């Protein structure tokens, strides 16, 4: 089978699955959880064949194009980012499955039914899809919000909860980039925690849900984050300080990394 035929078959498999196998009651249950917590699991959304193809492509991309990064951002209260990642640019240039699946009409329609509003391709291409891998003790994607409204995360690898790597979130919060006041957010709203397993997908309301990945103590966490916009996002000014800073540089030109040992102790 030629590559184009294989990709077309995967897109068709996803589309047919979403139309014929995903039940309305599952989407309604997911919507209730999403409205309550700004987070909901959607493992039923994608057939195993497509999950496997995405996982295979992610493993190749992170091995060939992954860049080790470590930094923190004042816009999120100095919380750390310690990880390996592959940017949209490299995924778009070297991937085939992920770029084709991202804006599949039936996928966007299903996400919209969970979100309760249209879910649109992100207008800022670097936030459309990014691979992240946590691989060392202390690795984390620290507390933050996203610039755009929605993220669909595909989980390829994740350790049991006792080794970290699970998601924590604080829904119904507001991001003031000049004064994020993280501790006030934790006091005003409860922190919810969600265990994940390989093969899970989850949707998060990322612009109003403060969230992080709990620091890893052992094992490996590998995901792809697909970012999407709401209609409101298309009509408001959005800056991209943290996104541009975090994903700046390829494997060839990455410089100025933070010392991992020092940063691993930051768990805020």
N, C-alpha and C positions, 0 to 999 in steps of 0.2 A: 504494500500500500504506500503510495506517495505521501510525503508530508502534508501537502494541502488536503488530500482526501482524509487523512487521519484527523487533522484539526477540524475539518468540516463535520466529520462524524462525531467528534466530542461535543461540538457546539449543538449539533442536532440532538445528541443524547441528553444534554442538559435541558434543552428546550422542551423535548418530549416529556422528560421526567417532571419538570415543573408544571406542565399542563395536565398530565394524566395521573401522576402519582402523589403529588403534594395535596393534602386535603385541607379544606377550608378551616376545619376545626383546629388543625395544627397551627395554621397562620393566625387564627384568632387567639389561641393560647399564647403564642409568641408575642402578639401585639399587646396583650394585657401585661405580660412581664416587662415588655419594652417601655410601656407607659409608666409602670411602677418604678422601675430601677434604672431606666436608660440603658438597659442591657438585656439581651435575650439570646439563648442558644438556638441555633438553626441547623443541627446536624442532618436533618431530613431534607434539606433544601437541594442537595447535590448528590447525584448517584455515585456509587463507589468507583466506577470506571473513571469518572471525571476527577474525583478526589485523587486517585492514584496518579493520573497524568499530571495534575498540578504539582503534586508532591515530588514526582520524579524531576520535573523541570526546576523546581525550587532547589532541590539538592544539587543539581548541576550548576545552577547559577551562583549559589552561595559558595560552592567550592572554587569556581573559576573567577568570580568577580566580587566576592565578599570583601569588605573593608572593615577592619577593627577600629572602633571609635570609642572615645571616652570624653565626656564633657558635661557641663551643667549650664543652666540658663536662668538669668535673673528674672525673666518673664514668668517663670514657674517657681519662683522662690528658691532658686539654687538647687533644684532636685537633679540627680545625676542621670546620665544616659551612658550605660556601659554595655556594649553589644557589638556584633558584627552585622553589617547590612549590605544589601544590594539595592541601588537606587532605581528609580523609574527609568532613567536613561539606559542603563545596562540591561534591564529587563526588556525594554522595548526593542533594543538592538539585537539581543541574543536569545530572547524568549520567543516562543510561537504560541503556546497554549494560553498563557495568562493574558497577553494583549487581546486575543480574540474573545475570551470569555468575559472580560471586564464589563462590557456594555451590552451584553446579550439582552435583547428586549424582554424576554420572559423572566430573566433574573431581576431586572430593574422593576418589572411589574410586581413580582413577588415581594421584593423588599419594600415597595411602596405600600403594599397591603399591610405589612407589619408596622411600618413607620406611620401610616395614616396620612401620608402626603407623598407627592412625587419625589422619587430618589433619582438624582441626575448625575451624569458623569462630571467629575470635578473639573472646573474650568482652569485650574492651575495644575498643569500636567505633573510636576514632581510629586504631588500628593495623590495621584491616581492609584499607584501601587508601589509598595516598598516591602522588601523581604528583611526581616530581622531575626537574628540568631543570638540567643543567650547561651553561653558555652562555658563560662568560668564561674566559680563561686563568687558571689557578690554582684554578678551581672544583673542589671535591672533596666527597665524603661520607667524612670521615676515619675512621680506625680505630675500630671499635665492635663491640659485640654488640647483639642485640635482646632485648627482654624475653620474647618468645614464641618457640616452637621452630622455626617454618618460615616461609620467605618464597618466594613464587613471583613472579619478576620478568619482566615483559614488556618487551622492548627495542624501542622505536619508532625511535630514532636513536642512533647511536654512531659515533665516528670510528675510523679505523684505529688499531691499537695504538700506532704511533709518536707519536700525538697524545694519548695517555693515554685515560682513560675505561674502561679494563678493570678487572676485578675481581681483587683479591688477598685471599687468605684463609689463616687459620692454624687448622686443625681441631683438635679435642680440647683446647680451652682452656676456662678457667673465668673468669667475670666476677665479680670482687670490686669492687663499686661504691665501696667505701671506699679500696681500694688496687689499682687495675687492673694495675699492673706490666707495661705493654705491652712494654718491652724484654726482660723476662724471658720473656714469651710468645714473642717472636721467636727467642730463643736456644734455647728448649726444643723448639720445633717448626719445621719448614720453612715458608716462605711460598710458597704456590702462586698462580700468576697465570693468568688465563683471558681470552683475547680474545673479544669479542662482536661480533655483526653485527646490523643491523636485522632484525627478525623472529625473533630468538632468544628463547627463554624459558629460565629456569634456576630450579632449586629449591635452596635453601640451608638447612642446619641452623643457624639464626642465633643460638641461645642458647649454643651451645658452639663456634661457629666465629667467631673474631675476623676481621673483614673490613673492607675499604674499597674505594672507587673511586679508582683512581690519578688524581692531579690532571690536569686537562685542560690542554693547551697550545694546542689549536686545535680547531675544529669544535664539535659539539653532542652532548650525550648526554641522551636523553629516555626515561624509563621509568615504568611504574607498578609499585609494590611491593604485592603482596597478602600480608598477614600471616595466618598460621594458627597454631592452638594444638595441642599434644599433650594427651593425657588428663592427664598429670602437671601440665601448666600450670594445669589447673582446680582443683588441690588444693594449690597452694603460694602463699605470699604474693608478690605482684609489685607493685613500685612503678614509677612511670612518669615519673621525673624528666626524663630526656633527651627522651622523646617529648613530654611536655607543654611543655617549654621550647622545643624545636625548632619545633613546629607551632603555637605560641601566636600568635593574631592572624590576621585576614583581610587582604585587600588594603586594606580601608578603615581598619583600626585598628592595622596593624603599626607599631611604633615601636621605637626603640633598636637599630637595626641596627649591626653592627660595620662598621668601615671595611674594604672589600674589599682594598685595596692592602696594608694591613698583614697581613691574614690569609692572603693568597695565598702568602706566603712560608713558611707553616707546612705542612710535608709529613709530619709525624710520623704 
